[in-house]
């Protein structure tokens, strides 16, 4: 089981993450959606496509703006991570049990 944790709060957990470029991408149904707020931020990866972002707010710390990202319409080579969510490791702790 892989978990994403912020300030002691598990915000996602799954046995089915996909690792791309050293980042665990969590399936959308593994997220505790109450901690995620979509932002207007977008970036572009040449092989994955246009990324969208979430701010993570667990309520017991400052919100982490744009700490999570996902690809709603990835390019063909990244199709396996469509809507899967990854996290910046300097903001969200990733734990393997």
Secondary structure per residue as TSV (DSSP state, phi and psi in degrees):
chain	resnum	aa	ss	phi	psi
A	1	X	-	360.0	126.5
A	2	X	E	-104.5	135.9
A	3	X	E	-125.4	147.1
A	4	X	E	-109.0	125.3
A	5	X	E	-129.0	135.6
A	6	X	E	-126.8	120.8
A	7	X	T	49.2	42.3
A	8	X	T	84.5	-1.5
A	9	X	E	-106.2	124.9
A	10	X	E	-76.8	120.3
A	11	X	E	-104.3	-14.2
A	12	X	E	-159.8	146.3
A	13	X	E	-153.5	139.9
A	14	X	E	-163.4	150.3
A	15	X	S	-95.0	4.1
A	16	X	-	-129.1	42.7
A	17	X	-	-77.3	157.9
A	18	X	E	-114.6	127.1
A	19	X	E	-96.6	122.0
A	20	X	E	-131.6	124.9
A	21	X	T	51.7	38.7
A	22	X	T	80.5	2.1
A	23	X	E	-107.2	135.5
A	24	X	E	-80.3	125.5
A	25	X	E	-103.2	121.4
A	26	X	B	-93.7	138.1
A	27	X	-	-59.5	146.7
A	28	X	G	-55.6	-36.2
A	29	X	G	-76.5	-2.8
A	30	X	G	-91.8	-6.2
A	31	X	B	-82.7	144.0
A	32	X	-	-88.8	92.5
A	33	X	G	-57.6	-24.2
A	34	X	G	-64.6	-14.9
A	35	X	G	-98.6	3.0
A	36	X	E	-118.3	132.8
A	37	X	E	-129.0	120.6
A	38	X	E	-60.5	146.5
A	39	X	E	-117.4	177.0
A	40	X	E	-91.6	4.4
A	41	X	E	-77.0	139.7
A	42	X	E	-142.8	143.6
A	43	X	E	-132.0	171.5
A	44	X	E	-128.7	131.8
A	45	X	E	-110.8	131.6
A	46	X	T	-57.8	-32.3
A	47	X	T	-107.3	-17.8
A	48	X	T	-99.1	-32.0
A	49	X	E	111.1	-153.2
A	50	X	E	-88.7	122.7
A	51	X	E	-95.4	145.6
A	52	X	E	-114.4	160.4
A	53	X	E	-128.2	158.3
A	54	X	E	-124.5	145.8
A	55	X	E	-90.4	138.9
A	56	X	E	-106.3	126.3
A	57	X	-	-135.4	107.1
A	58	X	-	-92.9	-2.8
A	59	X	S	87.3	-14.4
A	60	X	S	-114.3	17.1
A	61	X	S	-159.9	174.5
A	62	X	-	-63.9	141.2
A	63	X	-	-58.6	144.5
A	64	X	E	-101.0	95.4
A	65	X	E	-65.1	128.1
A	66	X	E	56.3	35.8
A	67	X	E	-80.1	-14.4
A	68	X	E	-130.5	146.6
A	69	X	E	-139.7	161.4
A	70	X	E	-156.2	165.5
A	71	X	B	-117.2	100.2
A	72	X	T	-68.9	-27.8
A	73	X	T	-139.5	71.5
A	74	X	-	-69.9	162.1
A	75	X	-	-68.2	163.7
A	76	X	G	-52.7	-42.8
A	77	X	G	-64.5	-20.2
A	78	X	G	-111.0	17.2
A	79	X	G	-55.4	-31.0
A	80	X	G	-66.4	-16.4
A	81	X	G	-107.2	15.9
A	82	X	B	-54.6	121.5
A	83	X	T	66.6	1.6
A	84	X	-	-73.5	148.6
A	85	X	E	-114.2	132.2
A	86	X	E	-115.8	165.4
A	87	X	E	-132.6	147.6
A	88	X	-	-71.0	122.7
A	89	X	T	-65.3	-22.6
A	90	X	T	-81.7	-3.0
A	91	X	T	-120.8	-29.9
A	92	X	S	-125.9	128.5
A	93	X	E	-81.2	130.0
A	94	X	E	-107.4	121.2
A	95	X	E	-120.8	136.5
A	96	X	E	-107.7	122.2
A	97	X	-	-89.9	360.0
